[in-house]
Amino acid sequence: MSAMHEPTTQQIKDEKLYRQMGMTDEEFDRAVEMIGRLPNYTETGLFSAMWSEHCSYKSSKPILRRFPTEGERVLQGPGEGAGIVDIGDNQAAVFKMESHNSPSAIEPFIGAATGAGGIIRDVFSMGARPVALVNSMRFGDLSDARDRYLFEQAVAGIASYGNTIGIPTIAGEVQFDNCYSKRPLVNAMTVGLLNHEDIQKGLASGVGNTVIYAGAKTGRDGIHGATMSSTEVAVDKEAELPVMQAGDPFLEKLLMEACLELVKSDALIGIQDMGAAGLTSSAAEMASKAGFGVEMNLDLIPQREEGMTPYEMMLSESQERMLIVVKKGREQEIIDLFAKHNIEAVSVGVVTEDKMLRLKHKGETVAEILADTLAEDAPVYYKESKEPAYFSEFQAMENTEPVVTHLKETLTALLQRPTIASKEWVYNQFDTQARANTVVAPGSSAGVIRVRGTNKGLAMTADCNSRFIYLDPETGGKIAVAEATRNLICSGAEPIAATDCLNFGSPDKPEVFWQVEKSADGISEACRKLNAPIIGGNVSMSNEVNGVPVYPTPTMGMVGIVHDLSQVTTTAFKQAGDAIYVIGEAKTEFGGSELQQMVEGKIFGKVPAIDLDVEVARQKDLLKAIQSKLVQSATDLSEGGFAVALCEKAFDAQGLGAEVSIPGSSVTALFSETQSRFLVTVKDEHAEAFEKLVPDANRIGTVTATAEIVIKGEENTVLVEGTVEEFRSAWKGAIACLLNSEA
Amino acid sequence: MRFAILSFPGSSCDEDMVHAVLNIVGEGAEVVNHNQADLKSFDAVILPTGASFGDYLRPGALAQSSPAINSLKEFVKTGKPVLGVGNGFQILVEAGILPGAFLINKDLKFRSGNSTLNVENASTRFTAVYEEGQQITLPFAHHYGNYYVDKETAKQLKADGRIVFTYADDSHDGSVDGIAGVLNVQGNVLGMMPLPERAVEAIIGGTDGLPLFQSIIKNWSENNVSHA
């Protein structure tokens, strides 16, 4: 549409055209009142994008305020491209997780790839060198061809972007449940490193300073992506969807190197990625945060297509673009710097005093709105919250064991569940060792990279058991945080900070909003107790298909510091003769467990309880034991419970097995998902010292030199006996097998 | 000894190679940009892995038309050592410096991991510190790791001892005769898909890549001692 044919201000109001852009009548009236006149078509577009949930957090703001965001290591909390935590030696870790769910539901390869590309830009726009990628994904259970396609393509898309740009993917998780059928979740996290003096912010300050546009040209792709991602994807109405933005990892590699050189220049004032809502959000946010205005001449914007209107340019979400503010008079050296990296950079505007975002096009002013009005004054909604009927029903249920007739067959079947099965099929497609710093690659509790030039490491993980959160969001929220910290602890790392990706259904449904609130409460409490402040994150609402929301999935991304690389610990058994310990006792807790879903075909009842004081104490004890080098291998007990964890410890240990005896009811002992539990091996000569440090540990058996798993119950009855190989082959090939089936 | 690490736009693992040569092996290493490639003053050239020019068209296809390739060809003629790993191997093949071609992996997916290799020829200047028949473990990461030469060429390469490494496990991705690394006729250019620079430190990927660098240095010092 050319500017000439755009609707008039009166038409926008009378025909309620703003509704097509995702604005409500009340929001439009609010915008009119704030600017004291009717907005034109371009301005209406600016409002609709900046006031979308994706950009404004208008529904989630009251919730996000509950999160603990401060801590002694926190250098930058939420509000910038990514959060920053101190890791000592004048260095800092920079990280954030972001969702790309809606694009991935439509065009999974491109959607997942641009998700990775976007979060990488967020990190290098802070001045940090991206050093590792983590991802968290959810799909339907692979029985449906569309879900298999979404899974295969999303994995390939993430792989393509990360591998091409040369950043290793070192951790991640994938879970499968039919609540995600046709509505996958694709969350990507990037971790970067910088020296404190290189920290950059997205600020447009200093009247007269120059606004520079750098990177890819602007095209008509991704227009209104931010608005789209805040609404339900209508799978049968793909024709109405905007053209998806595609990513170019090669261009991003060039842009990244240019920006990392730029941050060393004293000409730089501020830098921000053009992410969701593209030019609009970067310009408005940089001006608003700095307390200045920005005036841009849109004729100067590099354009990929002819005849683009101001509306199209401002709302485009073309990838690999950055907005930069540099000192007046220093433009040419910055443009030359980008040119050296084969990146186009042009001066497109100036910083002004009047706090306006002002856009010129063909000699006319086409938009003029206070930057704060766009960036800060979106309405805040205190959504209605209502406890769903199911919750009290589930809470009233007694804890019972699922009926299991054959223990070994059940264990084998659990190992083949895609959520539990080996994710090799996924992570073998990622370059896990680029940059030559990967100490622990995917497949253990957490990924670990070395911080080159030091003896330190960074451990990272992403976790969320959404079944628990659906059944009981507050407890489930606590469990998500605790599980992430457990994975770091088991790798020998001290958790230092968290990021989150809050994936939910429509917040307009009171039952969904109740899930948001309750899980946020659980997450907040656990983050406080476990000393993991949330330094940034992302909200993705309206993850629904045909009006049915996905399970609430607030994914926790977490980073820990390994103080001495010799303390890095992995899952696998190390040596025959080592003592096997379990920390914590199994209780009959199966609500939301993998066994319950497998046996009953649904989840119900109470989720496993979690006592955060017990959790904190056990994590502290175990970390101390690991740091004292008393621990050979460690893993936490999660999906599938004890028996699955025991097998997993043998899968990567060449030729080793285990013989253990466990007390109590066999189904509970083998498969319960009781929280705050760990499985650890210890050299015999360290047993005494270990037991002293970890009072909750019970010695249950020994690592054996024969590759067999023998689990005995009370009175020495054999509960499960089999070769490691038979369990491994079930576990290892399950996902490939499901993908190749034509069912 | 001075190594040039020849870097093209997108050669993202150039720094890994500098780290291996400079910090671990302890020899001189400099990144040389593809458009200002004057290689004459160097003792060896390494083409690192990554995705030069985004792997667009075909891996290595765009890099081989860069101005640096002419100076590389001149450098090859001097008889000094040239090593291409991963994407660097693909570039050498696209430039016609090494025989063959690369196809997409046989299962069509990017694949990474560790592969077990046989050292087929331990009498080259790249492998003298290995034992013949030794099995080593090196990381790999590629989408187009399926090395192709016709049967006649494969036979000839084998007869001439130019197959330096073969895959000892099933990680060959379809490569003819499991070829993982080949030499040029003169024996001064080695291309290999596994990545030795990722295996020079015990804590990262093991140390099975070290003897490769040590072999290059050993050969160079022997020659330079004899000249002295």
Chai-1 contact restraints between the chains, C-beta under 6 A:
chainA,res_idxA,chainB,res_idxB,connection_type,confidence,min_distance_angstrom,max_distance_angstrom,comment,restraint_id
A,A159,B,F110,contact,1.0,0.0,6.0,A-B,restraint_1
A,N163,B,F110,contact,1.0,0.0,6.0,A-B,restraint_2
A,T164,B,A51,contact,1.0,0.0,6.0,A-B,restraint_3
A,T164,B,G54,contact,1.0,0.0,6.0,A-B,restraint_4
A,G166,B,S12,contact,1.0,0.0,6.0,A-B,restraint_5
A,G166,B,G50,contact,1.0,0.0,6.0,A-B,restraint_6
A,F250,B,G10,contact,1.0,0.0,6.0,A-B,restraint_7
A,F250,B,G54,contact,1.0,0.0,6.0,A-B,restraint_8
A,K253,B,G10,contact,1.0,0.0,6.0,A-B,restraint_9
A,L254,B,P9,contact,1.0,0.0,6.0,A-B,restraint_10
A,N428,B,R111,contact,1.0,0.0,6.0,A-B,restraint_11
A,N428,B,G113,contact,1.0,0.0,6.0,A-B,restraint_12
A,Q429,B,K109,contact,1.0,0.0,6.0,A-B,restraint_13
A,Q429,B,F110,contact,1.0,0.0,6.0,A-B,restraint_14
A,D431,B,S112,contact,1.0,0.0,6.0,A-B,restraint_15
A,D431,B,A141,contact,1.0,0.0,6.0,A-B,restraint_16
A,T432,B,S112,contact,1.0,0.0,6.0,A-B,restraint_17
A,Q433,B,P139,contact,1.0,0.0,6.0,A-B,restraint_18
A,Q433,B,R198,contact,1.0,0.0,6.0,A-B,restraint_19
A,A436,B,D16,contact,1.0,0.0,6.0,A-B,restraint_20
A,A436,B,R198,contact,1.0,0.0,6.0,A-B,restraint_21
A,A436,B,I204,contact,1.0,0.0,6.0,A-B,restraint_22
A,V439,B,I203,contact,1.0,0.0,6.0,A-B,restraint_23
A,L565,B,I203,contact,1.0,0.0,6.0,A-B,restraint_24
